[in-house]
Amino acid sequence: DADVTQTPRNRITKTGKRIMLECSQTKGHDRMYWYRQDPGLGLRLIYYSFDVKDINKGEISDGYSVSRQAQAKFSLSLESAIPNQTALYFCATSDLGGVGIDTQYFGPGTRLTVL
Amino acid sequence: GEDVEQSLFLSVREGDSSVINCTYTDSSSTYLYWYKQEPGAGLQLLTYIFSNMDMKQDQRLTVLLNKKDKHLSLRIADTQTGDSAIYFCAETPYYGGSQGNLIFGKGTKLSVKP
């Protein structure tokens, strides 16, 4: 079984709709992240959470919101989707407790298309 | 701000060596990473190097770090078609006693021709 799962894997929606992307992990990690990937732009950080009570904006948080329902679950919402939010979205987890290697474990991605 | 730069494409013949280069701007980086993304999949950590090292070898992979020039490279020996993927360089800056989040480059798409 995958350690980091994302649902849905693919979603097509219309402009103005509310969309929620979900991420679950079984690794027991405290840290969770949401990234978007666009061709030629690499990965950009949307939001991150270091524990259930800690939510932080990343590089490109405008138009997005998140909810950390439990240590294992981190959801990304688009309140009113727009076409330039069409992208591949990745959830990741890590367990960096202090100084050390910040290995991030990625989910398989959600391909979102906003028409 | 921090920036990580990579060329976007690299094409090699099967059996040749591949060298993927990366430059970064933040001299406080403690760890530098190479992630691999195969088609249709998420990213997986391939290897990493601590900033006080200048070389790390792991089977077909060799990572070279030139801290003075802030240059990182990944060499894949005897490149195979299964190595075709996007390779991301990433760093973690170090601020005020703690590590920042990963900063990714845009990724280098490696194409291996038979």
Interface residues (C-beta under 8 A of the other chain):
Chain A: V4 Y33 G40 L41 G42 L43 L45 Y48 G58 F90 A92 L96 G98 V99 I101 D102 T103 Q104 Y105 F106 G107 P108 G109
Chain B: L8 T30 Y31 Y33 G40 A41 G42 L43 Q44 L45 Y48 F88 T92 Y94 S98 Q99 N101 L102 F104 G105 K106 G107
